[in-house]
Amino acid sequence: MGRIRVLSPELINQIAAGEVVERPASVVKELAENSVDAGATNIHVELSGGGLQLIRVIDDGVGMSPSEAVLALERHATSKLVDAAGLFQIFTKGFRGEALPAIASVSKFVLHTSEQDAAVGVRIEIDGGGPLRQVEAAAAHGTRIEVEDLFFNVPARRKFLKREQTELVHCEEAMIRLALAHPEVGFFLSHDGRALLAAPAAVEDPAERIAAALGAEVHPHLLAVAEARLGVKISGHVASPEFTQSNARGLYTFVNRRYIRDRGVNFAVQRAFQESLPPGRQPVAVLFIELDPSQVDVNVHPQKLEVRFADPRGVQEALIAGISKALKGAPWRQGDAAAVPDEAHYAQAVDRFLARAQTPAAFLETPPGLGLSFGQARPGINEAPPPGYFGRLRFIGGLAQRLWVCEAPGGTLVVIDPRSAMERVFLHQLRDTQPTLFSSTVELPQPELGLVTDGAEVLAELGLHVEPFGGNTVTVSSLPAMLEAADLRQLLIDLAPALDDLPKALSLIASHAAAAQVRPFTHEEAHALLKRLDDADFTACCLHPKVVVREVPLLELLAGTEN
């Protein structure tokens, strides 16, 4: 009996099915995962037109016989699952048998494959889910799949796709996730003949794979993570707190080598870093969680991105312990703890206070079933401050160069985050700011370079005039004056994927402008900024919207002095 078989109707009904082909990256992911499951040692992916014109995946895996190749194009035909019990013992990437027929139904599909020792292979062609055409072909010694004109027969789908460069970035991200999960396999990605990812097998040193996938600059900062407890094994690498990002795109977590997005896992990683990271920065980490497949359900999300742990708390505790040990054992932590200046401990305490004060609103919501009391539905001070509120504050001084302490009428103590205040003011000013002449060259990573080049018109509308300068370099000839002291490279990297979302792009610019202005303020400067806050639009989307960190009424302060 062949390896591939059609699943029973009873088993099909237990599978979390969903839309397999949403965009070119979906095709890249599914086909490359099939190659991994087929035991490939090298996987080459070639793209054209952001993946819409052509996706070609070539591997040196076990291949298929002609009969298996035909069967693989039937819905719910797979070699990776036999019965319902197998849903709780899944080690492969795929198991539903949906990908190949779904892809063939919306493209001009060609499959060329043969088993390793076969003298001849088979070539199968399908156009838009039409009749299958099968012919003998030369032995392929693996599998080669070509997907041309994706969504040619469903043009409505194309309307919902992003620009070519944006779709290309998603394809590259799909390959990076697989490359990180399988350092023993070589992954190679090119677009229109230009190499985007070249990651040869790196079995002996997984850190080399991380550097190949995420950039060579991360390699010196990588710290190994190793922890094992109660059936959970944690391994991988985290970057030192000196190497961070402004968003969570550098956090990659895997369960039994399957990339996942899990809020509990992400929370555990961020908690382990909470004493080390500057405010507003996110860690860079590649972490692997290994446990018995029966202790994790991977059949809960159509795209297999979410999982359900039998013991989520145990997994989170293992992650926190492993990362904490790695950070404590880092070279910069090996000195005498007593040598750390008191100011540093004080600053850390302020950071922890700020984190607690900015607890997400989700933790403060009214319990289900209880109606709102009078006044609870009113917006908070950070959503709709009373007219003239900030101009009436009296600036007292700074706290650990992080916060401002102010006095409101009536003696109320008000703690302000000056960076958030500047961000809100700059966001309001961006509407009327005229760009100033400027000259600087910036070298960008390849994915962001393409997005910035394609989005030059949008950047110009935002006041940033950017032009190609050769190689991976662009020149910036003008920008809003508030950005003159900003880190232009990081700004363009952060802006690149947000150029199709104008409110987010504006908030990013305001955030970078504010970060570049963090410094001690005189009383006059602080008062001037507070007055400008009264004119700002607090309904606009802002990256750091919490300007007022804490309000403590005088009566509450006095109550603390009573014996």
Residue pairs with C-beta under 8 A, 6 or more apart in sequence:
2 65
2 67
2 68
2 71
3 68
3 79
4 64
4 68
4 71
4 72
4 77
4 78
4 79
5 71
5 77
5 78
5 79
5 82
6 71
6 74
6 76
6 77
6 97
7 15
7 76
7 77
7 78
7 81
7 97
10 84
11 81
11 83
11 84
12 76
14 84
14 87
14 299
15 76
15 87
15 95
15 96
15 299
16 299
16 300
16 301
16 302
17 96
17 98
17 302
18 301
18 302
18 303
19 302
20 26
20 30
20 98
20 99
20 102
20 103
20 302
21 27
21 30
21 102
21 103
21 106
21 150
23 51
23 161
23 167
23 170
24 47
24 50
24 51
24 52
24 55
24 150
24 167
24 168
24 170
24 171
25 51
25 167
25 170
25 171
25 173
25 174
26 174
26 303
27 51
27 55
27 103
27 107
27 147
27 150
28 45
28 47
28 51
28 55
28 57
28 171
28 174
28 175
29 174
29 177
29 178
30 94
30 99
30 100
30 103
31 45
31 55
31 57
31 99
31 103
31 145
31 147
32 43
32 45
32 57
32 174
32 175
32 178
32 187
33 93
33 94
33 178
34 93
34 94
34 99
34 100
34 143
35 43
35 57
35 59
35 61
35 143
36 43
36 93
36 178
36 182
36 185
37 61
37 80
37 92
37 93
37 94
38 59
38 61
38 62
38 63
38 142
38 143
39 61
39 62
40 59
40 60
40 61
40 142
40 185
41 60
41 184
41 185
41 186
41 201
42 59
42 60
42 185
42 186
42 187
42 188
42 201
43 57
43 58
43 59
43 178
43 185
43 186
43 187
43 188
44 56
44 57
44 58
44 59
44 188
44 190
45 55
45 56
45 57
45 58
45 171
45 175
45 187
45 188
45 189
45 190
46 54
46 55
46 56
46 58
46 190
46 191
47 54
47 55
47 56
47 168
47 171
47 189
47 190
47 191
47 192
48 54
48 191
48 192
49 164
49 192
50 163
50 164
50 165
50 166
50 167
50 168
50 171
50 191
51 150
51 167
51 168
51 171
52 149
52 150
52 151
52 158
52 161
52 164
52 167
53 148
53 149
54 146
54 147
54 148
55 145
55 146
55 147
55 150
55 171
56 144
56 145
56 146
56 147
57 143
57 144
57 145
58 142
58 143
58 144
59 142
59 143
59 144
60 141
60 142
61 142
61 143
62 115
62 116
62 142
63 113
63 114
63 115
63 116
63 118
63 121
63 140
63 141
63 142
63 143
64 72
64 113
64 114
64 115
64 122
64 143
65 114
65 115
65 118
65 122
66 122
66 134
68 79
69 111
69 113
69 122
69 124
70 124
70 132
70 134
71 77
72 97
72 100
72 111
73 100
73 101
73 104
73 111
73 124
73 126
73 132
74 97
74 101
75 97
75 98
75 101
76 96
76 97
76 98
77 97
77 101
78 94
78 95
78 96
78 97
80 90
80 92
80 94
80 95
80 97
81 87
81 90
81 95
81 96
81 97
86 95
87 95
87 297
87 299
88 293
88 294
88 297
89 293
89 294
90 293
90 298
90 299
91 256
91 293
93 258
93 304
100 111
101 129
103 109
103 147
104 126
104 129
105 128
105 129
106 128
106 129
106 150
106 151
106 152
106 153
106 154
106 157
107 128
107 147
107 148
107 149
107 150
107 151
107 152
108 125
108 126
108 127
108 128
108 147
108 148
108 149
108 152
109 125
109 126
109 127
109 145
109 146
109 147
109 148
110 123
110 124
110 125
110 145
110 146
110 148
111 122
111 123
111 124
111 125
111 143
111 144
111 145
112 121
112 122
112 123
112 124
112 137
112 140
112 143
112 144
112 145
112 146
113 121
113 122
113 140
113 142
113 143
113 144
114 120
114 121
114 122
114 137
114 139
114 140
114 141
114 142
116 141
116 142
118 139
119 139
120 136
120 137
120 138
120 139
121 136
121 137
121 138
121 139
121 140
122 134
122 135
122 136
122 137
123 134
123 135
123 136
123 137
124 132
124 133
124 134
125 132
125 133
126 132
126 133
128 152
128 153
129 153
151 157
151 158
151 161
161 167
162 500
163 454
163 455
163 500
164 454
165 450
165 451
165 453
165 454
165 455
166 451
166 497
166 500
168 191
168 196
168 447
168 450
169 447
169 450
169 451
169 497
171 189
172 189
172 196
172 197
172 447
175 187
175 189
175 197
176 197
176 213
176 214
177 252
177 259
178 187
178 259
179 185
179 187
179 197
179 199
179 209
179 212
179 213
180 209
180 210
180 213
180 252
180 254
180 259
180 286
181 254
181 257
181 258
181 259
181 288
182 257
183 201
183 202
183 203
183 206
183 208
183 209
184 201
184 202
184 203
185 201
186 199
186 200
186 201
187 197
187 199
188 195
188 197
188 198
188 199
189 195
189 196
189 197
190 196
196 446
196 447
197 212
197 213
198 212
199 209
199 212
199 213
200 212
202 208
202 209
202 212
206 236
206 237
207 219
207 222
207 224
207 237
208 219
210 218
210 219
210 222
210 237
210 286
211 218
211 219
211 222
214 250
214 284
214 286
215 445
217 243
218 239
218 243
218 284
221 239
221 240
221 242
221 243
221 284
222 237
222 238
222 239
223 237
223 238
223 239
223 240
223 326
223 327
223 329
223 330
224 235
224 236
224 237
224 326
225 234
225 235
225 236
225 237
225 238
225 285
225 287
225 322
225 323
225 325
225 326
226 234
226 235
226 322
226 325
226 326
227 233
227 234
227 235
227 318
227 319
227 321
227 322
227 325
228 234
228 318
229 314
229 317
229 318
229 321
230 311
230 314
230 318
231 291
231 292
231 295
231 314
232 289
232 290
232 291
232 311
232 314
232 315
232 318
233 289
233 290
233 291
233 318
234 287
234 288
234 289
234 290
234 318
234 319
234 321
234 322
235 287
235 288
235 290
235 322
236 254
236 285
236 286
236 287
236 288
237 285
237 286
237 287
238 273
238 283
238 284
238 285
238 286
238 287
238 323
238 326
238 327
239 250
239 283
239 284
239 285
240 327
240 330
240 332
241 273
241 276
241 277
241 278
241 281
241 283
241 327
243 284
244 250
244 277
244 278
244 281
244 282
244 283
244 284
245 281
245 282
245 284
246 280
246 281
246 282
246 490
246 494
246 511
247 282
247 494
248 266
248 282
249 282
250 282
250 283
250 284
250 285
251 266
251 269
251 282
251 283
251 284
251 285
252 259
252 285
252 286
252 287
253 259
253 260
253 261
253 262
253 265
253 266
253 269
253 285
253 287
253 289
254 260
254 286
254 287
254 288
254 289
255 289
255 290
255 291
255 296
255 298
255 307
256 289
256 290
256 291
256 293
256 296
257 288
258 298
258 304
258 307
259 305
260 305
260 306
260 307
261 305
261 306
262 306
262 307
264 309
264 312
264 315
264 316
265 289
265 315
265 316
265 319
267 316
268 315
268 316
268 317
268 319
268 320
269 283
269 285
269 287
269 319
269 323
270 282
270 283
271 320
272 319
272 320
272 323
272 324
272 327
273 283
273 323
273 327
274 352
274 355
275 348
275 352
276 327
277 283
278 351
279 351
279 354
279 355
279 402
280 419
280 515
280 544
285 323
287 319
287 323
289 315
289 318
289 319
291 315
294 310
295 309
295 310
295 311
296 307
296 308
296 309
296 310
297 307
297 308
298 304
298 307
300 306
300 307
300 308
301 307
309 315
327 333
343 400
346 400
347 400
347 401
347 402
350 399
350 400
350 402
350 403
351 402
354 402
354 403
354 417
354 549
357 415
357 549
357 550
358 546
358 549
366 372
366 376
381 389
381 548
381 551
382 538
382 545
382 546
382 547
382 548
383 538
383 539
383 545
384 538
384 539
385 533
385 534
385 538
385 548
387 534
388 534
389 408
389 534
390 421
390 530
390 531
390 533
390 534
391 530
391 531
391 533
391 534
392 408
392 409
393 406
393 407
393 408
393 414
393 416
393 530
394 406
394 407
394 408
395 404
395 406
395 523
395 526
395 527
395 530
396 404
396 405
396 406
396 407
397 404
397 405
398 404
398 405
398 520
398 521
399 405
399 415
401 520
402 417
403 415
403 416
403 417
403 418
403 549
404 415
404 416
404 417
404 418
404 421
404 521
404 526
405 413
405 414
405 415
405 416
406 413
406 414
406 415
406 416
406 530
407 413
407 414
408 414
408 551
410 553
410 554
411 553
411 554
411 557
412 551
412 552
412 553
412 554
413 550
413 551
413 552
413 554
413 557
414 548
414 550
414 551
415 548
415 549
415 550
415 551
416 530
416 547
416 548
416 549
417 544
417 546
417 547
417 548
417 549
418 518
418 521
418 526
418 529
419 514
419 515
419 518
419 544
420 514
420 542
420 544
420 545
420 546
420 547
421 529
421 530
421 533
421 547
422 513
422 514
422 517
422 529
423 507
423 510
423 511
423 513
423 514
423 542
423 543
423 544
424 510
424 533
424 536
424 538
424 542
424 545
424 547
425 529
425 532
425 533
425 536
426 482
426 509
426 510
426 513
426 514
427 506
427 507
427 510
427 536
427 537
427 540
427 542
428 535
428 536
428 537
428 540
429 482
430 462
430 463
430 480
430 506
430 509
430 510
433 463
433 480
433 481
433 482
434 463
435 463
435 464
435 465
435 478
435 479
435 480
435 481
436 478
436 479
436 480
436 481
436 484
437 477
437 478
438 476
438 477
438 478
438 479
438 484
439 475
439 476
439 477
440 475
440 476
440 488
441 469
441 473
441 474
441 475
441 476
442 473
442 474
442 475
442 476
442 488
442 489
442 492
443 471
443 472
443 473
443 489
444 452
444 472
444 473
444 474
444 489
444 492
444 493
444 496
445 472
445 493
446 472
447 496
448 492
448 493
448 496
448 497
449 472
449 474
451 496
451 497
451 499
452 459
452 466
452 474
452 492
452 495
452 496
452 499
453 466
453 468
453 474
455 496
455 499
455 500
456 466
456 467
458 499
458 500
458 502
458 505
459 465
459 466
459 495
459 499
460 466
462 480
462 505
462 506
462 509
463 478
463 479
463 480
464 476
464 478
464 479
464 480
464 483
464 495
465 476
465 477
465 478
465 479
466 474
466 475
466 476
466 477
466 492
467 474
467 475
467 477
468 474
468 475
469 475
474 492
476 488
479 488
480 509
480 513
482 513
482 516
482 517
483 491
483 509
483 512
483 513
483 516
485 516
485 517
486 512
486 513
486 515
486 516
487 512
487 515
487 516
490 512
491 508
491 509
491 512
494 508
494 512
495 505
495 508
495 509
498 504
498 505
498 508
499 505
503 540
503 541
504 541
506 540
506 541
507 540
507 541
507 542
507 543
508 543
510 542
510 543
511 543
511 544
514 544
521 529
533 547
538 545
